[in-house]
Amino acid sequence: MYRKINIKLLAVIFVVLLVVAMMVEMIDMHKGNRTFKQDLVKVNADEVTAIEVDAKSAGGKPVTLKKENDVWQVEADGKTYRADQSVASSMIAQLNAMESKSLVTTDKDRWKEFEVTDSLGTRVKLFKGSDLLADVIFGKFSYSQPQTMTSYVRLAGENEVYGVDGMMGMSFNRNANSFRDRTLISSTSSNWNKLTFTYPADSSFTLGKVNDKWMIGSEVADSVSVAKYFQSITRLDDSKFAANVPAGQPTHHLKIEGNNNMEPVEITGFYTDADNFILGTSQNKGTWFNDTATATKLFIPAERFLNK
């Protein structure tokens, strides 16, 4: 009798253990049998005050994005420039969203294979003041299957190399200019009511709005031409940064004024020759561009508005 009871008890225990084992297996399957770190970076974006990028494409010249009075600046080669204010937050968001999908290796001898050594990889550090919040090295990327891209990542100070989705390294493997503010004009043309074009000799003119009509002196400007011009410069960026600050007096100037308490926009131009036309803007002070194509788009003759 006791033997029958023991057999029944053992059977119950076996069934319970089997159920537990199956539940554990199901949980592991749900997690993808993950036995490695999933979230590689988790930081509070508001706490990050600096981002240091040592990119392969920069040739060993680190670039630092530093937040000063809530404004991001780019520091490189001993110079400081205004940064694209969306870049830093985008980089932090990308790092926070990065999840490992595989553990590739824990062998240091294979770091070079995945280009996650200090010399081969692109290293990104996040700081809160002087405190290091994250330190990541991005290596090469590869196609793991059709239309699926895998990037290889290592956390500095650790041996593990992880595979993550996407071309993560490309977001950070950039030179200093790619982090800079490219703004020339960012304004709402519906507020504009006066544009003053100052050119050499006697070619200067003013395009002004009078009784809902755009006028140049006593002549009515062509509304289609005005609209096309406004559309082409309302949101105007440029990536051709000038190497040096222009010398001498400007040769060209455009001042855009408007209503609704609009801050005037001023573009200053320094024409040197057919290949060099330096541009500065009041909306991105301290930044200079060298682009004859953009200058030609901005500084147009009065005849373009009058269809002459």
C-alpha positions in Angstrom: 0.0 0.0 0.0 2.8 2.4 1.0 4.6 1.4 -2.2 1.5 2.4 -4.3 1.4 5.8 -2.4 5.1 6.4 -3.0 4.7 5.6 -6.7 1.8 8.0 -6.9 3.7 10.7 -5.1 6.7 10.3 -7.3 4.5 10.5 -10.3 3.0 13.7 -9.0 6.4 15.1 -8.3 7.6 14.1 -11.8 4.6 15.8 -13.4 5.2 19.0 -11.4 8.9 19.0 -12.3 8.0 18.4 -16.0 5.6 21.3 -16.0 8.2 23.6 -14.4 10.8 22.5 -16.9 8.4 23.2 -19.8 7.6 26.6 -18.4 11.3 27.5 -18.0 11.9 26.3 -21.6 9.0 28.4 -22.9 10.3 31.4 -21.1 13.7 30.9 -22.5 12.3 30.5 -26.0 10.3 33.6 -25.5 13.5 35.4 -24.6 15.2 33.8 -27.6 17.4 31.8 -25.2 19.2 35.0 -24.4 22.1 34.5 -22.0 23.8 37.8 -22.9 23.3 41.5 -22.4 20.4 43.0 -24.4 20.5 46.7 -23.7 24.0 47.8 -24.4 23.5 51.5 -23.5 20.9 53.1 -21.2 21.4 56.7 -20.3 19.2 59.7 -19.4 19.5 61.9 -22.5 18.9 65.0 -20.4 22.0 64.2 -18.3 24.4 63.9 -21.2 26.6 67.0 -21.5 29.2 65.8 -24.0 29.7 63.2 -26.7 33.1 62.3 -27.9 33.5 60.6 -31.2 36.8 59.1 -32.4 35.8 58.1 -35.9 37.8 56.1 -38.5 36.9 58.7 -41.1 38.3 61.5 -39.1 41.8 60.1 -39.3 42.4 59.9 -35.6 41.1 63.4 -34.8 38.4 63.1 -32.2 35.3 65.3 -32.4 33.5 66.5 -29.3 29.9 67.7 -29.1 29.5 69.7 -25.9 26.4 71.2 -24.4 26.8 74.8 -23.1 23.8 76.7 -21.8 21.6 74.1 -23.5 23.2 74.7 -26.9 25.3 72.0 -28.5 28.7 73.0 -29.9 31.2 71.0 -32.0 34.8 71.1 -31.0 37.5 69.8 -33.4 41.1 70.8 -34.3 41.1 73.4 -31.6 38.1 75.2 -33.1 34.5 75.5 -31.9 31.4 75.6 -34.1 27.7 75.6 -33.6 26.3 72.1 -33.9 23.2 70.9 -35.6 21.0 70.8 -32.5 19.2 67.6 -33.6 22.3 65.6 -34.0 23.2 65.0 -30.3 19.7 63.9 -29.3 19.5 61.6 -32.3 22.8 59.9 -31.5 21.8 59.4 -27.8 18.4 58.0 -28.9 20.2 55.6 -31.3 22.5 54.3 -28.6 19.6 53.9 -26.1 17.5 52.0 -28.7 20.4 49.7 -29.7 19.8 46.0 -28.7 22.1 43.1 -29.2 20.6 40.2 -31.2 23.5 37.9 -30.9 26.7 37.4 -29.0 29.4 37.0 -31.7 32.5 36.2 -29.6 34.2 36.7 -26.3 37.6 36.1 -27.7 39.9 39.1 -27.8 41.9 37.6 -30.6 38.8 38.0 -32.8 38.3 41.7 -32.2 40.3 42.6 -35.3 38.1 40.4 -37.4 35.1 42.5 -36.4 37.0 45.8 -36.4 36.2 46.5 -32.8 39.8 47.2 -31.6 40.7 50.7 -30.4 42.5 51.5 -33.7 40.0 49.9 -36.1 36.7 50.9 -34.6 34.7 54.1 -34.2 34.6 54.9 -30.5 31.7 56.9 -28.9 31.7 58.1 -25.3 28.9 59.8 -23.5 29.6 62.1 -20.5 27.8 63.7 -17.7 30.3 66.4 -16.7 33.4 64.4 -16.1 31.6 61.1 -15.4 31.7 58.6 -18.2 28.2 57.2 -18.9 28.8 55.0 -21.9 31.8 53.9 -24.0 31.0 52.0 -27.2 33.2 50.8 -30.1 31.5 50.2 -33.4 33.2 47.9 -35.9 32.3 46.7 -39.4 28.9 45.7 -40.7 27.8 42.8 -42.8 24.7 41.2 -44.4 23.7 38.3 -42.3 20.8 37.4 -44.6 19.2 39.2 -47.6 18.2 42.7 -46.7 19.3 42.3 -43.1 22.3 44.4 -42.0 24.3 43.5 -38.8 26.8 45.8 -37.2 29.4 44.6 -34.7 29.7 46.4 -31.4 31.9 46.1 -28.3 31.6 47.9 -25.0 35.0 49.3 -24.0 36.6 47.3 -21.2 34.6 44.2 -22.0 35.5 41.2 -24.2 32.1 40.5 -25.7 31.4 41.4 -29.3 27.7 41.8 -30.1 25.7 41.9 -33.3 23.1 44.6 -33.6 20.6 45.5 -36.4 21.4 48.2 -38.9 24.5 50.2 -40.0 25.0 51.7 -36.6 28.6 52.7 -37.1 27.8 54.8 -40.1 25.8 57.2 -37.8 28.9 58.0 -35.9 31.8 57.4 -38.3 31.7 61.0 -39.6 33.9 64.0 -39.7 33.4 67.3 -37.8 31.6 69.1 -40.5 28.8 66.5 -40.6 27.9 67.5 -37.0 27.8 71.2 -37.7 24.7 73.5 -38.1 24.2 74.0 -41.8 21.5 76.6 -41.5 21.6 79.7 -43.8 17.9 80.6 -43.6 15.1 79.1 -41.6 12.1 81.4 -41.7 8.4 81.7 -42.6 8.0 83.5 -45.9 4.4 84.4 -45.1 5.8 86.9 -42.6 8.1 88.6 -45.0 7.3 92.1 -46.2 10.6 93.6 -47.3 13.8 92.2 -48.8 16.7 94.6 -49.4 19.4 93.4 -51.9 22.6 95.4 -51.6 25.0 94.8 -54.6 28.1 96.4 -56.1 27.7 99.5 -58.3 24.1 100.6 -58.8 22.4 97.2 -59.0 20.9 97.3 -55.5 17.1 97.2 -55.1 14.3 96.6 -52.6 11.4 94.1 -53.0 8.6 95.4 -50.7 5.0 94.4 -50.1 2.5 97.2 -50.7 -1.2 96.5 -50.4 -0.6 92.8 -50.8 1.4 93.3 -53.9 5.2 92.9 -54.2 6.8 95.9 -55.7 10.2 97.0 -56.9 10.1 100.8 -56.8 7.0 101.6 -58.8 6.9 98.4 -60.7 4.7 95.4 -59.7 6.8 92.2 -59.4 5.6 89.0 -60.9 3.9 87.0 -58.2 5.0 83.6 -59.6 8.6 84.6 -59.7 8.5 86.0 -56.1 6.8 82.8 -54.9 9.4 80.6 -56.6 12.2 82.6 -55.1 10.8 82.5 -51.6 10.2 78.8 -51.9 13.9 78.2 -52.8 15.4 80.1 -49.9 12.8 79.8 -47.0 14.6 76.6 -45.7 18.1 76.9 -47.0 21.0 74.8 -45.8 24.6 74.4 -47.0 27.3 71.9 -46.2 30.2 73.6 -48.0 31.9 75.3 -45.0 34.6 77.9 -45.6 38.0 77.1 -44.3 38.7 80.7 -43.2 36.9 83.8 -42.1 36.5 86.2 -45.0 38.6 89.4 -45.0 37.7 92.8 -46.2 34.2 94.3 -46.7 31.2 92.3 -48.0 30.3 92.7 -51.7 26.7 91.5 -51.3 24.0 91.7 -48.6 20.4 90.5 -48.3 18.2 91.7 -45.4 14.8 90.0 -44.9 12.3 91.8 -42.7 8.8 90.9 -41.7 5.9 91.3 -39.4 4.6 89.3 -36.4 7.8 90.3 -34.4 9.9 88.5 -36.9 13.7 88.7 -36.3 15.3 90.1 -39.4 17.5 87.6 -41.4 20.7 88.9 -42.8 22.9 87.2 -45.4 26.4 88.6 -46.0 28.4 87.7 -49.1 32.0 88.1 -50.0 32.6 87.5 -53.7 36.3 86.7 -54.5 36.2 84.9 -57.9 34.1 82.5 -59.9 35.1 79.6 -57.5 34.8 81.4 -54.2 31.8 83.2 -52.7 31.8 83.3 -48.9 28.5 83.5 -47.1 27.5 84.3 -43.6 24.1 84.4 -41.9 22.6 86.1 -38.8 20.8 82.8 -38.0 24.1 80.9 -37.7 26.6 83.4 -36.4 30.3 82.5 -36.6 29.7 79.9 -39.4 30.9 80.7 -42.9 30.1 78.9 -46.1 31.8 78.9 -49.5 29.3 78.0 -52.2 28.9 80.0 -55.5 25.7 78.0 -56.4 24.0 79.0 -53.1 25.1 82.6 -53.6 23.7 82.6 -57.1 20.4 81.4 -55.7 20.3 84.1 -53.0 21.6 87.2 -54.8 19.5 87.5 -57.9 19.0 90.6 -60.1 15.8 92.7 -60.0 15.0 91.6 -63.5 14.2 88.1 -62.3 11.2 89.5 -60.4 10.1 91.6 -63.3 10.4 89.0 -66.0 12.6 91.3 -68.1 
